[in-house]
Amino acid sequence: MTGSRHLVSIDDLSISEIREIFEVARGFAQDLQGSANLCRGLISASLFYEASTRTRLSFESAMLRMGGGTLTAADMRTMSASKGESLADTVRVVGGAYADIIVLRHPSEGAARLAAQYSPVPVVNAGDGSHEHPTQTLCDLYSLWVEHGRIEGLDVVLAGDLRYSRTIHSFAYALARFSANVVCVPQPGFELPEYVVQRLRQDFGVEPLRADASRLGDLASRSDAVYLTPQKPHQLSLFTDPRGFSVDRVHAVYMTRPQTERHPEGNAKAEEYLHLGKRSLAAQSLRDALVMHPLPRRDEISSDIDDDPRSIYFKQAARGVPIRMAILAKLLGAIPGTETTTPGEAAKTWPVTEGPNPCANPTCISRTEARHVQPIFKLSSRAPLRAECGYCSQQIVFGLVGCSTTQHWHEPGSPEVRKIRPDHLVFLRDAEHASTLGFAPAVRTAPTA
């Protein structure tokens, strides 16, 4: 790893740092032209392997407003990537002398994590596949903070394509960290991925609870709503209504478009997708709800509510500039601030030392990048043993656990597994797979009398 500070995940910032960014952004927003010398002489490079309008232009606008310069590769198909250059080589070259910070968007989950391993300058994740989009999350949190004066305790509806929207995943993690409550209203078949729910549960104490969303009206008429609240299980047991937790008042509805570019099974028909319009907003619990959207939109939000004072999606887009000014200035050391150890920085990963890549996600960077990528994993639990890919965060599925030192395999629930050092763990499908790799079953010694 390089010595630079990166923003790969929303977890790479502590709560206090996020609040500092909000305060700095608010100052920038009051006078967008007042910091023209802050980053003079510094250059940011936009490396976009996927299409973008708001994210790329807001980052470039942010750097220019602070007196810096920008290099733009808005279509990497015209760059050396089309000749087979690896992502690792690209960031080493661009970060070598061309730029002082890299803003990266890539279709593979975990691409920003890989880039951060090789880049000599800070890397900002501008979206990696369906994984995370931390700077959009900061913009969304900032909008809630500006409009409501707080984030703690708010009830926020996440609606639409919750499975493939990277913005939704980062936003859900951040809301949980700020002790806000989430009501999931997914397009049927596009619920939150299990690895996201699992992480919300184990890292933030969030437990899914069936929700009675009848007061959400048309918005939830065809969806099984789920209430996610950062409470302890014994507190959740107090909710005994068989219909589910009643959603009486919502502070914001965050709508997302169908992420058709990532749908492997085909596109959801437009006429069947969730829709938010005047009739939906007339629902009792939505009377004071902000309407948010990361944009671009299709038909999921009617244009007839654009002038509704509750609709703030164009304000969100505008706020992307001061937020990204604050992010760039912080990572480039142009503004003072605290830096603390955060979950994202402290989470330890280990290389996969034996056997094939255990990550089964076909769009993980460890699968799509042919060179310079060694599979890595992260332990989410020791008892029971659970592991996830260190790039894309999806859970690793295994039937047996091997030790690279003893060359023995064990059942995942065996007490012996807890004694194996993390860097000696080997994830095995079954006994046949274990035998192929040269592992033998562990022999238990009978206890002496």
N, C-alpha and C positions, 0 to 999 in steps of 0.2 A: 504494500500500500504506500501511496505517496503521503507526504506530510500536510497536504492541503486539506482545508475544511470543505466538505462537499454537502450538497443537499440532494440526497437520493430518495429519502423517505421523509414523511412528516415527522417520523420518530427521531430524525437527526437534529431536531430542535426541541429544547426543553420548553415547558409552559412559560417560564419567565422570559425566555428568548422570543417566543411568539408574541408575548405582550409587548416586548420592546420593539419588535418589528411593526406592530400596530401603531404604536406611538410615533415611531419615525415616519411611517407611511402617512399618518394624519398630518404631520408637519409638512411633508412633501406635497400632499394634496392641497394644502392651503396656498402654496405658491410653487407650481410645477417648474417655473423658470428661475427659481431662486437658488439652485444648487449647480449652476453651470460649470463650476470649477472643481466639484467634488471628486470626480474620477478622470480629470484631464490627463491625457497621456496613456490611459488604460484602454484595452480593446477586449470586447466580447465576441465570441464566435458562435453563430447559430448553426448547429449541425442537425438538420431535420430530415430524417429518413421517412417521415410521414408528412402529409399535408397539414398545414396550420395557417390560420389567419391571426386570431386574437393573441395566442400565446407568443408566436414569433414576433409580431409587430409590437406588442406591448413590451417585450424584453428589449427590442432594439430601440424603441422610443425611450424606454427608461434609461438606457446607457447613454443615448445621445443627449437627453435632458440633463445628465450629470456631467456633460463635457467629454465623455469618452467616445470611442469609435466602435464600429461594428463590422464584422465580416459575416457574410450571409451565404450559407449553402442550403437554400430552401428546397432543393430537389437533389438529393444525394445520388439519384440515378445518373446525373451528369458529372459526378465526381469520380474519384478513383475507386469508390466502392463498387462501381459498375464493372471495374476491371478485376475485382476479387480482393481488394484491400480489406483487411480485417478491421473491425472497430477498434481493437487495441492499438493497431498501428496508426490509424487515423487520429486518435486523440493524442498519441505521443507526438505526432508531427505537428498538429495544430497547437497543442499546448507547449511545444518546445520553444518557439519564438514568435509564432503568429499571433497568439492571443493570450490574455491574462485570465480568462475564465471561459468555460465552454457551457453552452446551453444545448442540451441534447434531447431530441425526440426520436424514438425508435420503436418499431413494431414488436420487438421481442421483449418479453417480460424479463427483468433483471439486467437489461442492457446498460442502464445507468450505473448499476453496481459494478459491472465489469469495467466500464469506462473509468470509474473512480479508482480502480485498482492500478490503472496504467497511466492516468493523466498526471502530468506534473503541475497542473493548475486546477483550481476548483471546478467541479462538474455540478451542474444544476439539472435535475431530472425534469424535463418538460413533457413527460409522459412516456412510459415504457409498456407498450402493449396494453393489456387489460389489467395491469398490476397497480401502479400508483401515478398520481399527478399532484405532487405536494404543493407546487406553487399555485395551482388552481384552488387547492384546499385552503391555503392561506388567504387567498382573495375572497373565498366564500365565507370563511370564519370572520374575516375583517368586515365584510358586509353585515353579517349578523351583529357584530360588536358595535358597528356604527349605528345601525338601525335600532337595536334594542338596548345598547349600553352594557350588555353582558352576553355570555354564552351559557354559563352555568344554569342548569335547570330548564332550559328551553326545550320545547317539544317540536321536533323537526320531522316532517314527512319526507322520505326518500321514495320517489315514484318513478316507474318506468323500467328500463333495462338495468337491473341491479347486478346482473351476473357479469357483464362484459364492460361495464363503465368503470374505468380506472379512477375517475373523479369521485364516484360514489364510494369506492373502497377507501381511499385516503380520507374522505370526508367523514365516513363512519368511524374510523379509528380516532380522528381528531375530536369529533363530538363526544366520544366516549371518554377521552382523556380530560375534556373540559366538564365532565359530569352532566352533559346534556342527554336528553332522551330521544330515541329514534323510533319512528313508526315506519316500517317497511311496507310499501304498497307496490309490489312488483308486477310488471307485465307477466301474466301466467306463463310459467316455464322459464322465466328469467330472474329467479330469486337470487339472493346473495349467495356466492359460492361458499361451500362448507368450510374452506380454509379461512375465509374472512370471519365467519361466525365463530369458528374455533378460536381464532386469535382474540376476538372480542371477549370471549368467555374467559380464556386463561390469562390474558394480560390486563384486562380492565374489569373483571368481575361482572360482565354483562351476561344476563340470561335471557334468551328469547321467551316471550310470553304471548300467547294467543291474544289478539286484540279485537275488541268489538268496535269496528270502524264504521258503524251504521251512520254516525253523524258526519262522516266525510262525504256522504251523498254519492253522486255519480262517480267520483274519482275512485272509490273502492268497491264499486258495485260488482266487479267481476274478479276481484283479487282477494286472496287470503292474507289479511294484514297481520303483521307481527310487530309486537312492541318490544323494543330493546332498551333496557334501562340499566345504568351502572349501579345496581343494588346487589345486596347479598342474597343468596338463595333463600335464607330463612325469612327475609323481608318479602320476597316474592310469594312465599307461601301464604301471605296474608290476603292475596287476591284470589278469592274463591269463586267468583262468578263464573259459571260454566261458559258463558258467552265470551269471556275474555275481558281484559282490562279495557275499560271504557275510555275512548279517545274523545274528550270533551272540548278541548281547545288546542289549537295548533298555532305555533308562532311563525312557522315558515313551511312552505311546500317547495321541495327541490325536485324539479322535473328533469328527466333526461330523455334524449332521443334514443331510438333503437340503434345500437352500435353495430349496424349491419356489416361493416367491414371486418368484424371479428366473429360473426355468426357462422359456425361450421355447418349448422343444420339448415341454413336457409334463412330468409328474412321473415320477420313478423309482418303480416299484411297491415298496410297502413290503416285501413278502416277498422281493424281490430285492436289497434294499439291504444293505450290509455290516452285520454284527451282531457285537457284542462281549458275550460272556457267560462263564460259568464254564469252559465247554469251551475257548473261545478263549484265556482267560488261563492255561490249563494248558500252553500251548505252551512249549517249552524256553526260547526267547529272551525270553519275556515274564514269567518267573517273578518278577523283581524290578521289573517296569515299573509306574510310576505310571499310573493311568487318569485322563485329563483330558478335559474337555468344557466348552465355553463356555456351554452351556445356552441355550435350552430343548432338551430331548431329546425324541425320539419313541420309536421302538422300536430305535434303533441301539445302545443300551446297556441290557442287561437289568437290571431292578431287583434281581435276586438277587445282584448284586455290589455293591450299595450299601453293605453292611456290610464289604466286603473292605477291609482296611487300605490296599491299594494304590489304592483309588478315592478321589480327592481333589476331585471336581468340586464338591461342596458347600463344601469349604474354599476352592476358587478363588473361588466367588461371595462368600463372607464376606470374603475378602482384597481384594475390589474396593473396600471402604469405605476402609481405610487407604491403599491405593494412590491412590485418587482424592482423598483428603484431601491427600496429598503433592503431587499434580498441581495441584490448585486453589491450594494455598498457594504453590507455586513460581511459577505464572503471575501470581498476584496480588501477588507480592513480599513475602509474609508470612513467608518463611523465607530465610535467607541461602543462597547457593550460587554455584557457578561457572556461567558462561555462555560457551560456546565456539561457534565457527563450525562448523557441521555440514553434511553433504551436502545436507540438505533446505533449509537456509537459503541455501546458496551456489549451488545450482543455478539458473542464469539462464534465464528464459523470455523469449520475444519474441512480439510480437503478429503475427497473420497480416494482412499489409498489403494483399494483393491476392487476388482470387478467393474462392470459397466456402470454408466451413469444411472443412479437410482431415481432421478427425476423423470417422471413419465409425461410431463407437460410438453407437447410437441412444439410449442411456441416459446419455450424458455430459451434464453440466450445460450445456455449450456447445450442446447440441442441445435440451434440454428447457426451458431458461430462455429466454424470448423476448426479454427486455430486459436491459440492463446487462451483457451478456456479450460481450466481444470474444475470439474464439478465440485461443489462445496455444499455442506449441509450445516444446519443449525439445530440444536436440541431445544425443543419446546417443553419437554418433560422427561424426567429420568424414571419416574415411577407413576404410571406406566411409561415405558419408553415411547416417545413420540419425536419424530424428526421432520424437518421441512427443508426444502431446497433453499440454499443460501442466496440464490438469485431471485427466483420467482415466488418464493414463500409457500408454494403448494406442498401439501403433506406428502411425505415419502411413504409408500406402501411396501411393507415387507412382512414375511412370514417367520423368518428366523434372524438371529443376530449372531454375527461371528466376531471373533477377536483376532486381529491380525498378528498378534504376538504368539498366542497358543495354537492358532489355526483350528480352534474348536468352535462349534456353533451351539447356540442355546435357544430355548424358547424365549420369546420376548418378555414373558412374565417371570422368568427365572431370577432368583435373587443374585445369581452370579453376574447377570448383565449389569447390575449397578456397580460392580467392581471394575468393569472394563473402562479404561480411560477413553474419553470421547474421541481422541485422535486414533484410537485402535479399533473403533467400531466399524463393522462391515455389515451392510444391509443385504440380506439374502431372501430370495423369493420362496424357496422351499429346499428340501433335503437334496433334491437332484441338482439344483443350482449350486448349493453349498459344496457338493461332491465335485462338481465340475471345476470349482475354484480351488480345490484341494483342502476343504474344511471337513473335519470329522466331528461326529457328535461328542459332546463333552461327557465324560464318564463321572458320574457322581460317586463319591466315596461314602460308604455307609458309616454313620456316626459310631464311634467306639463307646462301649458300655462303661 
